[in-house]
Amino acid sequence: MKKFLSALLVLILTVSMLSGCSNKTTGTTEKKEKVRIALWGTQLLENYTQYLCDTFPDVEFEFTLATNSTDFYRYRNDHDDLPDILTVRRFSLKDAVLIKDLLYDLGDTELASTFYGTYLENYTYDDGMVNWLPACADVDSIIINETLFKEHNIAIPTDYDSFIAACEAFEKEGIQGFSSDFGSDYTCMEVLQGFGTSQLLSMEGREWRQQYESGTTNQLSENVWMPVFEKFYDMKDKVGLGEKEIEMVNLDPKDLYTAGKLAMYRGTGTDVIAFPGREGDKSILMPYFGDTENDNWYLTYPSFHVAASKKAMENPEREQLILKIMTAMLNQEGQSCITYGKNMIPYNKNVNLELLPELDNIKPYIEDNKLYIRLASSDMFSISQNVVQRILKGELKTPEEAFNAFNELMAEEKPSDTAVAHIDKSYSNQFTAELGNQAASAVYNTIRSEAGVDMVFGQSCYISSDIYAGDYTETDLGYLINNDVGNPVIAQLTGEQLFNLVSYTLSLKGSRGAVSNESTLYVSSGFEMDISKTDSGYKLNALTVDGKELDMNAKYSVLVCSDYDWFSVEAMKAIGCEDYKNDDGHFEKYVLKRLAEDGGQLEEPTD
C-alpha cells in the first residue's frame, strides 16, 4: 500500500521562537501568553490576524477558522475546548442561549459603553447580560438603477406606495420593477424583516424580539408580525413576484440588473459597487420603504460578532489582556482592517469608517441611527425560506395562513442527531516546531487518499479544532473543517510550479491565504516543506518527496485546500498554471465519506 505522507512543516526556528519572545534588555527569554481565537471566515486572514500579531507582539495567538455557527462553540465546549475569544457572523442571541452561561458578561465593560444603546439592545438578554458585541456592518436594502429611472422618467421611490408605483411604471415599459433571489434563505428572511422594520421596532416588536432571543417564546407575535405578512402579500401581488423568483439564487437578479432588464433588487453595499448596472449606469442603495418616508430603514448585519469565554477570564491579569485584545478588534484600526471595500458602517460611537460615494445617501440614516440589525437565528433563515417560497408558489394563500405556518414550524421540536462515526485517536490542532499540526496532517492525508491525488496543500487553520476521540454526529463531523470557503482546486503542476506555489503563498501580505504566524502556516501531504522563520515572515528552503529532493520537471496532481474565488485562481495565475479546475464539492466531503459513509478512520499524521 502506498505510504501516505504529510509534510507538516519542518521549520528551522530560532531559540526565541521556540521559547517565547526575547527580552533584548536583559538577554533573558519570557514565555508568551497564549490566546486562542476562533475566526468565523477566511477574509479575516487577509489583514486582521497580522494586525493582531503586530499589535500584541508579546501574545502567542492561536487562530483557527470556526464554522459560522454558534452551535460550533457548543461542540467545542462539549470537549472542554472553548476558545478564549469567539467570533461568528450568522448570529442571534436565541441560537447562542445554550452557551450563554459559558461566556463573559461584557455589559459593564468600557468596551460595551462604546456602542450606541439602540444597537446594544439587540445583544442584551432579558436578565441584562451582554455576551456578544458586533463589528462593523454591511448594509442590506434595495438597490435601484438611478440612470434607468431617469431614462424612463420614473420618480425615485421615497416610501412604500411610490415604490409600488415605480414597479408598475417599469412594468409598462417592459422592464421588471423589482425582483430578487428568493431561492436564497437570507433574501427571504431579509425582505420580510426589511419591509417590516417599523413593526419590529414598535414597543411590542422590541419586547417580542427580546423574549424570542432570550428563549422565552418560540412563537411570532400576531400584533407585530401579521402586518409584516400582509405587506409582503401586497407587494407580491402588485409587483408580480411568483415561482420564477424561487429559482433565482445569488447572481441571477444581478445578471438581470446588469442587462438593464431589472430596475431594483435586494442587495448590499458590496453589490452596489460590484454590480452597478449597465456600463455608465449609476446605482444607489435605498432603504427598505415604509408607509411614510420617516418609516424607511436600512437593514444591517455585522461582519461578525465577538465574545469571550468566561473560563478564559478567571485570572484578573488575563481578563485585562483579553479585554484589551477585544478592544483592539473593535476599535477604529481593528475595524478598518476588515472594511477594505469602504462599504461598512460601525455601531460604535468612537469609530468612523470611510464610505464610497455610491453610499453617500446612507449617511443621514447613520446619523439618525436608523439602521436595524437583522434578527438572524437559524430558525429565521430556514423558516422564512420555507414560508416565503410557499407564498410565492401560491400554496399559502393568505397572510393568516403564512403566519400560522411560520408558527407551526417554530413550534416543531428539532430531531436530535445520532452518531454516524467514531474516531479512535485524538490529534492536537496546535502547531509545534517538532511535529507541525497533527490534526491538520491527519485530515489532509485523508483528503489526499480519498481524492486520489498526488499531493495536498492547505492552511492548517482550516482545521477548526483538535480532533477528539469518540462518537460524532454528522453535524459534528462538519465542524472538523471550516465549511465557509470556496471549493478546492485540483491542479496539474510541475515540481517547479509547486515550489513556486509554496513560495508565493508564504510571501502573501494583506491577502486571503496570507500567513501571519505559526497557527496559520500551511500543511502538505505527499511532500515535505523545509521552511525558515525570518524577520519579515517565512521563507521556503526546499521541497522533498519521501525525503528526496523534489523533481522540478515531474508532473503532479495537487489539491489545494483554500478559497477558490479569493486565493486559488490568483495563485494559479502567479505560478503560470493553466491546467486546473474547481473541484466538485467542498473538501469536507472527503472526510465525511471516509468517516460516515465508509466507517473508516482518518489517515495517520506524519511528523
VEXTOR-936817 format. One record per residue (C-alpha): x, y, z. Coordinates in steps of 0.05 Angstrom, whole numbers, plus 32768, in hexadecimal, padded with zeros to 4 digits. Layout:
N
XYZ;...
# end
This chain:
607
800080008000;801A80437FED;803580698029;800F80A88038;803A80E2804A;802C81268065;805C815D8068;804F817D80A7;807E81B580A8;80C681A880B6;80D681ED80D1;811B820880E1;81098234811B;813382618146;813A82568190;810D8292819D;80D582718173;80DA8231819A;80DA824F81DF;80B3829081D7;80C482D881CB;810B82EF81D8;81178325820B;814C834F81E8;815D83788226;816E833F8254;817D83098222;814C82DB8246;810F82BB8226;80C782C0823B;808F82908229;805982B181FF;801282B18218;7FE8828481EB;7FA3829C81D4;7F77827081A8;7F4982948177;7F168271814A;7F0B829A810B;7ECA829380E6;7EE58299809F;7F21829A8071;7F1C82E58064;7F3782F180AA;7F7882D28093;7F85830B8063;7F9983438093;7F76833680D5;7FA382FF80F0;7FE2832480DE;7FC6836380FF;7FBB833D8140;8000831E813D;802083628132;7FF783848168;8006834F819D;804D8336818F;8050831681D4;801482EB81C7;801782A781A4;7FD682A5817D;7FB982638168;7F88826F812F;7F56823C8115;7F1E824580E2;7EDD82368105;7E9E821D80E3;7E6F825880DC;7E3E82428112;7E39824C815D;7E2A82028162;7E7281F6814F;7E8482128193;7E5481E281B4;7E7B81AB8193;7EBD81C781AB;7EA381CF81F1;7E8A818781F2;7ED4817681EE;7EE981AA8221;7F0C81CF81EA;7EEA821381E4;7F18824881C3;7F2A828681EC;7F0B82B581B8;7ED1829F818C;7EB882BE814B;7E7C82AE8120;7E5782D080E6;7E1382AC80E3;7DFC82BE8128;7DC182C88156;7DBC82C881A1;7D8A8290819C;7DBB82628179;7DF1827481AC;7DC6826C81EA;7DDF822581F6;7E26823E8202;7E10827F8225;7E28826A8269;7E6D8256824D;7E7B829C8234;7E9582DA8256;7E6483128265;7E7C83508240;7E41837C8256;7E6783A78288;7EA883AB8262;7EC583EA8243;7EC483C68201;7E7983BD8203;7E7084068214;7E8E841A81D1;7E5083FF81AD;7E10842681A0;7DDA840F81D0;7DA784038198;7DD483CE817A;7DEA83B081BC;7DA183A181CB;7DA483698197;7DDC834881BF;7DBD834C8203;7D9983108221;7D5C831C824C;7D878313828A;7DB4834C8273;7DEF8322825F;7E1883368221;7E4682FF8206;7E50831581BE;7E638356819B;7E6083658150;7E97837B8121;7E8683AA80E8;7E4C839980BB;7E3A838F8073;7DFA83B3805F;7DC1838B8040;7D8983AE801B;7D6D83C07FD6;7D9D83CF7F9E;7D8083FB7F67;7D9B840D7F23;7D9584597F27;7DA984607EDD;7D7184317EC8;7D3F845A7EF1;7D54849A7ECE;7D53847B7E89;7D0A84677E91;7CF684A67EB8;7CE0847D7EF5;7CE4849D7F39;7D16847E7F6A;7CEE84607FA4;7CEB84827FE7;7CBA8454800B;7C9584128001;7C5D842D7FD4;7C8E84507FA5;7CB884107FA4;7C7B83EA7F8B;7C6A84217F5A;7CB1841E7F3D;7CAC83D27F35;7C6A83DA7F0F;7C8684117EE3;7CC283E77ED0;7C9583AC7EC0;7C7383D77E8B;7CB883E47E6D;7CC6839A7E68;7CF8839C7EA1;7CEF83767EE2;7CE983A77F1C;7D01837C7F56;7D1A83367F5F;7D4D83107F88;7D6B82CC7F96;7D3482AC7FBF;7D56826A7FB5;7D8782827FEB;7D72827C8034;7D9182BF8047;7D6882E58013;7D2782C6802B;7D3782DA8072;7D51831F8063;7D1983368036;7CE68322806B;7D0C834880A1;7D2283828075;7CDC8396805E;7CC2838780A5;7CF783AD80CC;7CC683E180E8;7C9D83A98106;7CDA83878124;7CF083C98142;7CAD83D88164;7CAA83CF81AF;7C88838C81A6;7CBB83798171;7CF68388819F;7CD7836181D8;7CC8832681AB;7D0F8324818F;7D2E832581D4;7D0082ED81EB;7D0E82C481AD;7D5982D081B0;7D5A82BD81FB;7D35827C81EC;7CF5828D8212;7CC9828781D4;7CCC825E8194;7C91827F8172;7C8782BE8149;7C5E82F68167;7C1E8300813F;7C1D834B814C;7C6583528134;7C69832080FB;7C25831E80DA;7C2F836380BB;7C73834B80A1;7C528311807B;7C1A833E8063;7C4C836E8044;7C7383358023;7C33831A8003;7C22835F7FEB;7C6783687FCC;7C6683227FAD;7C2483307F8A;7C3383777F73;7C7C836A7F5E;7C6D83277F3E;7C9B82FA7F67;7C9082AF7F5C;7CB0826C7F51;7CE582877F22;7D0482AC7F5E;7D0B82697F83;7D3A82527F4C;7D67828F7F56;7DA682897F80;7DDF82B87F8C;7DF482D47F48;7DB282CA7F23;7D91830D7F33;7DD583307F2D;7DDC83167EE6;7D9783317ED4;7DA983737EF5;7DEB83777ECF;7DC6836C7E8E;7D9583A57E9C;7D5A83757EA2;7D4F83817EEC;7D4983C57F0F;7D4E83B17F59;7D6483757F82;7D7683647FC9;7DC1836B7FD3;7DF983867FFD;7E2C83BE7FFD;7E5C838D7FDF;7E2C837E7FA6;7E2483C87F95;7E6E83CA7F86;7E7583857F66;7E3683887F3B;7E2983D07F28;7DFC83C07EEC;7E0C83CD7EA3;7E4B83F17E90;7E4484397EA6;7E08842D7ED3;7E04844A7F19;7DE9841F7F50;7DD684337F97;7DC3840C7FD5;7D7E84247FEC;7D5E840F802F;7D2783DD8037;7CE98407802B;7CB684138063;7C7084318062;7C8F84768066;7CD684908058;7CE1849480A3;7CD3844880A6;7D0C84378077;7D45840E8095;7D8483EB807F;7D8F83A48095;7DD5839480AC;7DFC835680BF;7E3F835880E3;7E7C833C80C0;7E82831280FE;7E7583118149;7EA883088181;7EA282E681C6;7ED382CB81FA;7ED3828B8222;7EC38296826C;7EF88261827D;7F2D82888258;7F1F82C58284;7F2782A482C8;7F6D82C082D2;7F68830D82DB;7FA8831B82B3;7F9082EE827A;7F4B830E827E;7F6A83528271;7F9583388238;7F5A83188214;7F308357821D;7F6A837F81FE;7F6B834F81C4;7F20835381BA;7F25839F81BE;7F5A839E8187;7F2D8370815E;7EF483A38161;7F1883E68161;7F2484148126;7F6383F1810E;7F4783AB8118;7F0783B880F2;7F2D83DC80BB;7F52839A80AE;7F1183798097;7EF183B28070;7F1F83B38033;7EE283BE8006;7ECE83FE802B;7E8783E48030;7E8183D6807A;7E6283FF80B2;7E7483FB80FC;7E4783F38138;7E7984168166;7E77845F817B;7EC284698172;7ECD8446812F;7EC8846A80ED;7ECF844180AD;7ED5845F8068;7E9C84508037;7EA084507FEC;7E7984887FC8;7E4784547FAF;7E30844D7FF8;7E2B84978009;7DDF8493800F;7DE68465804B;7E09849B8075;7DCA84BE808F;7DAF847B80A6;7DF1846C80CA;7DED84AF80ED;7DA584A08103;7DB784588117;7D82843E80E7;7DA683FC80DC;7D8283BE80F3;7DAD83818104;7D8B834580E4;7D70830D810E;7D9882D280F3;7D8A8293811B;7D90825080F8;7D44824B80FC;7D3C828F80DB;7D66827A809F;7D4882368093;7CFF824580A5;7CFE8286807E;7D1682618041;7CE2822B804A;7CA8825A8054;7CBB82908021;7CC6825C7FEA;7C82823C7FF9;7C6382817FF5;7C83828D7FB1;7C6C82487F99;7C2482597FAE;7C2182227FE2;7C148253801B;7BDC827F8001;7BD282B18039;7BFD82D6806C;7BD982AE80A2;7BEE826D8083;7C368285807E;7C37829E80C6;7C1C825B80DF;7C4C823380B4;7C86825A80D0;7C70824E8118;7C658204810B;7CAC81FC80F2;7CC88224812C;7CA481F6815D;7CBE81B6813E;7CF081908169;7D3281888146;7D48813F813F;7D86812D8166;7DC38118813F;7DDC80D08144;7E2480BA8140;7E3980A780F9;7E84809D8105;7EB8808D813A;7EFF80A9813A;7F30807D815F;7F6A80AD8168;7F6E80F5817D;7F9E8127815D;7FB4816C8173;7FA681A88148;7FDE81D08167;801D81DE813F;806081C6815A;80A381CE8139;80B081848141;807081678126;804C819F8102;800081998107;7FEB81518113;7FA0815B810B;7FAA817F80C8;7FDA814980B2;7FA8811180C0;7F708136809B;7F9A8149805E;7FB781038059;7F7080E88058;7F5B811A8023;7F9681057FF8;7F8280BC7FFE;7F3980C87FEF;7F4580F97FB6;7F7880CC7F94;7FAB81047F89;7FF681047F91;7FF9813E7FC1;7FCF816C7FED;7FE181B38003;7FB781DC8033;7FB8820B806E;7FB981E880B1;7F87821880D2;7F5081FC80A4;7F4D81C380D5;7F1E81E28108;7F3381C08149;7F5781858168;7F3E8142814E;7F1E81208188;7F1980D58192;7ED180BD8197;7E8D80BC8175;7E7980F18142;7E3681068126;7E35811D80DD;7E2F816580F6;7E6C815D8122;7E94813E80E9;7E86817D80C2;7EA881A580F9;7EEC818480ED;7EFA81B180B1;7EE581F980A4;7EAB81F48074;7EA3823C805D;7ED9823D8028;7ED582317FDE;7EE181EE7FBD;7F2781D47FB9;7F5081D47F7A;7F7181987F58;7FAD81AE7F2F;7FE0818A7F04;802281A87F1A;806A819C7F09;809A81977F44;80B281DD7F34;806B81F97F34;805E81D77F77;809D81F67F94;8086823A7F79;8040822F7F96;805B82247FDC;808B825F7FD6;8053828C7FBB;802682787FF4;80598286802A;806682CB800C;801D82E1800C;800D83208033;7FC8833F803D;7FA783098014;7F7B82CD8022;7FA882928031;7FDF82BD8050;8009829F8088;800D82CA80C7;8029829980FA;8035824E8107;7FEB823E810F;7FDD825780C9;8016823280A6;800881FF8070;800981B48074;80198185803B;800A813D802C;803581157FFB;807181438001;809981658037;80A981AF8041;80E881CC8060;80D682128077;80FD8246809E;80E3827D80CA;80FE82C180B5;80F9830880CF;80C38316809A;809D82D4809B;80AE8290807F;80DC82768049;80D982358022;811C8211801F;810C81CF7FFE;80D5819D7FEC;80E081527FF0;80B881137FE1;80C780D8800E;810381008026;812081067FE0;812681487FBB;80E8815A7F93;80EE814D7F48;80E281917F2A;80CE81747EE6;809F813E7EFF;805381497EFA;802781427F38;7FDC81467F45;7FD481777F80;7F9581867FA6;7F9781CC7FC5;7F6A81D48001;7F5B821E8001;7F2982527FEB;7F2082497FA0;7F06828F7F90;7F3682B67FBC;7F76828E7FBC;7F7C82537F8E;7F6E82767F4C;7FA182AD7F5B;7FD382797F73;7FCD82527F32;7FD782917F09;801482A37F33;803782617F24;8023825D7EDB;7FF582217EE3;7FBA821B7EB2;7FAB81D27EBF;7F7D81D67EFC;7F3481CD7F0C;7F0481DB7F44;7EFA819A7F6A;7EB281807F6D;7E9C818F7FB4;7EBA81A77FF4;7EF78183800F;7ED2816E804E;7EAD813C8021;7EEB81118020;7EED810D806C;7EA380FF8071;7EA980C7803E;7EE380A68062;7EC680AB80A8;7E7A80AA80A0;7E6C8085805E;7EA58053805F;7EAD804C80AA;7EF8805680A5;7F2B807E80CC;7F5580BA80BE;7F9A80AD80A0;7FD380B180D1;7FF680F480D4;803F80F980BF;8072811F80E8;
# end
